[in-house]
Amino acid sequence: MKIWILQEDVNNYEHLTLLDGNNEEWIKFGDMFKGDQLASNWTPLKLKLINHDGKLKRGDMPYLSPGKPIFTKNAVERLKGVLEGNVEVLPVDYDLQELFIINITNRIDAIDYEKSEIKYGDEKRILRVKKFSFVVEEVKNQHIFKISNQLFGTVFVSDEFKKKVVESSLEGFKFIEVWDSEE
């Protein structure tokens, strides 16, 4: 079993930004996605394309902000089985295609702290992880998740999630292997 960090392929696929991208709006946006349910009070975010002179392709996972993935309708439909029960799929207001921000609500404490190499900040908050190790029982059947005490950042996915992305020929996804249970 492997665990992967999910990222956007920022070198090859489009980037988005908040339509009203002032500092205050970005701070408010960043504070929203802590793993809490948002759907009941959700107002679709207004997004716009960052112009790169047509050098970047349109994919199924454009870049907006780390730890806050955006998926096309096609990606949401194809990944439905690995998303259900782990995320909220929230619509955004974007003129060029139907997109959704993925609010990861599946927060687990799955790190094997003895085998990982971690730098901590105040209140035992994880600042950086040099080497990840996970507790197999905790990550088994967890297809998309965040770590409990690192809610704003890294999105982790399973082999099954990655396999569905590849089989579905979804574009714009990047996977970085961070752990293999066989090692």
C-alpha positions in Angstrom: 0.0 0.0 0.0 1.2 3.5 -0.9 0.2 7.0 0.2 0.6 9.9 -2.2 0.5 13.6 -1.9 -2.0 15.1 -4.3 -0.9 18.2 -6.1 -1.8 20.2 -9.2 0.5 20.0 -12.2 1.3 23.7 -12.1 3.9 23.6 -14.9 1.5 22.4 -17.5 -2.1 23.2 -16.5 -4.1 26.4 -15.9 -4.0 28.4 -12.7 -7.0 30.2 -11.2 -7.4 33.0 -8.7 -10.1 34.7 -6.7 -12.0 37.2 -8.9 -11.6 39.7 -6.0 -8.2 38.6 -5.0 -7.3 41.2 -2.5 -5.3 40.2 0.6 -8.3 40.2 2.9 -10.2 37.8 0.6 -7.3 35.4 0.3 -7.0 35.3 4.1 -10.7 34.7 4.5 -10.5 32.0 1.8 -7.5 30.3 3.5 -9.2 30.2 6.9 -12.3 28.4 5.5 -10.9 25.0 4.7 -10.0 23.3 8.0 -11.9 20.1 7.4 -15.2 21.5 8.8 -18.5 21.1 6.9 -19.2 24.2 4.7 -22.1 23.1 2.4 -24.9 24.5 4.6 -23.6 28.1 4.4 -21.7 27.8 1.1 -21.7 30.7 -1.4 -19.8 29.8 -4.5 -16.4 31.4 -4.8 -16.0 33.7 -7.8 -12.9 32.6 -9.7 -11.0 33.8 -12.8 -8.3 32.4 -15.0 -4.7 33.7 -14.6 -3.6 34.5 -18.1 -0.4 32.7 -19.2 -0.7 33.6 -22.8 -2.3 30.3 -23.7 0.9 28.3 -22.6 -0.9 26.2 -20.1 -3.5 23.5 -20.9 -7.0 23.2 -19.5 -7.1 20.1 -17.3 -9.4 18.4 -14.8 -7.5 19.9 -11.8 -6.5 23.5 -12.3 -4.4 25.2 -9.6 -5.9 27.6 -7.1 -4.2 27.2 -3.7 -2.3 24.4 -1.9 -4.4 21.9 -0.1 -7.6 23.1 -1.7 -8.1 21.1 -4.9 -10.4 22.2 -7.7 -11.9 19.5 -9.9 -13.9 19.6 -13.1 -17.4 18.0 -13.2 -15.9 15.1 -15.2 -13.3 14.5 -12.4 -15.9 14.6 -9.7 -18.1 12.1 -11.6 -15.2 9.7 -12.3 -13.8 9.9 -8.7 -17.2 9.7 -7.0 -16.5 6.4 -5.3 -13.2 7.5 -3.7 -14.6 11.0 -2.8 -17.9 9.9 -1.1 -17.8 10.3 2.7 -14.4 12.0 2.6 -15.1 15.4 1.0 -17.7 18.0 0.3 -18.0 18.9 -3.4 -18.7 22.6 -3.5 -19.6 24.6 -6.7 -17.6 27.6 -7.7 -18.6 30.5 -9.9 -16.4 30.3 -13.0 -17.3 31.3 -16.6 -15.1 28.9 -18.6 -16.2 25.5 -17.3 -18.1 23.8 -14.4 -15.7 23.5 -11.5 -15.9 22.4 -7.9 -13.7 23.0 -4.9 -13.0 19.9 -2.9 -13.3 20.4 0.9 -11.5 17.5 2.5 -13.5 16.6 5.6 -11.8 13.3 6.3 -9.2 14.2 9.0 -7.3 11.3 10.5 -4.4 10.9 12.9 -2.6 8.3 10.9 1.1 9.3 11.2 3.4 6.8 12.8 5.2 9.4 14.9 8.1 7.1 15.9 9.1 6.3 12.3 8.4 9.8 10.8 10.8 12.7 10.8 8.7 15.7 11.9 9.5 19.3 12.8 7.0 20.8 15.3 6.0 24.3 16.1 3.9 25.7 19.0 1.3 23.4 20.6 2.8 20.3 18.9 1.5 21.6 15.5 3.3 20.0 12.6 5.4 22.5 10.7 7.2 20.2 8.3 7.5 16.5 7.7 10.9 15.3 6.2 9.8 11.7 6.1 6.3 10.3 6.4 5.4 7.0 7.9 1.8 6.0 8.5 -0.1 3.4 10.7 -1.4 0.9 8.2 -4.6 0.3 10.0 -5.4 4.0 10.0 -4.8 4.6 6.3 -6.4 1.4 5.1 -9.4 2.3 2.9 -8.7 6.0 3.3 -8.7 7.3 -0.2 -8.4 11.1 0.4 -7.6 12.7 3.7 -5.7 15.3 5.6 -3.7 14.8 8.9 -5.6 16.0 12.0 -3.0 18.5 13.2 -2.0 19.7 9.8 -5.4 20.7 8.4 -4.6 23.6 6.1 -2.0 21.8 4.0 -1.2 18.5 2.4 -3.9 16.4 0.8 -3.1 12.6 0.8 -4.6 10.0 -1.4 -4.5 6.2 -1.8 -3.2 4.0 -4.6 -6.9 3.4 -5.5 -7.5 7.2 -5.9 -4.4 7.5 -8.1 -5.4 4.5 -10.1 -8.9 5.9 -10.8 -7.3 9.2 -12.0 -5.0 7.4 -14.4 -7.6 5.0 -15.6 -10.0 7.9 -16.3 -7.3 9.8 -18.2 -7.9 12.9 -16.0 -5.4 15.6 -16.6 -3.6 18.1 -14.3 -3.1 15.7 -11.4 0.3 15.2 -9.9 1.1 12.5 -7.4 4.2 12.4 -5.1 4.8 9.1 -3.4 5.5 9.7 0.3 5.1 6.3 1.9 5.1 2.6 0.9 4.0 0.1 3.5 6.3 -2.5 2.0 9.5 -0.5 2.9 
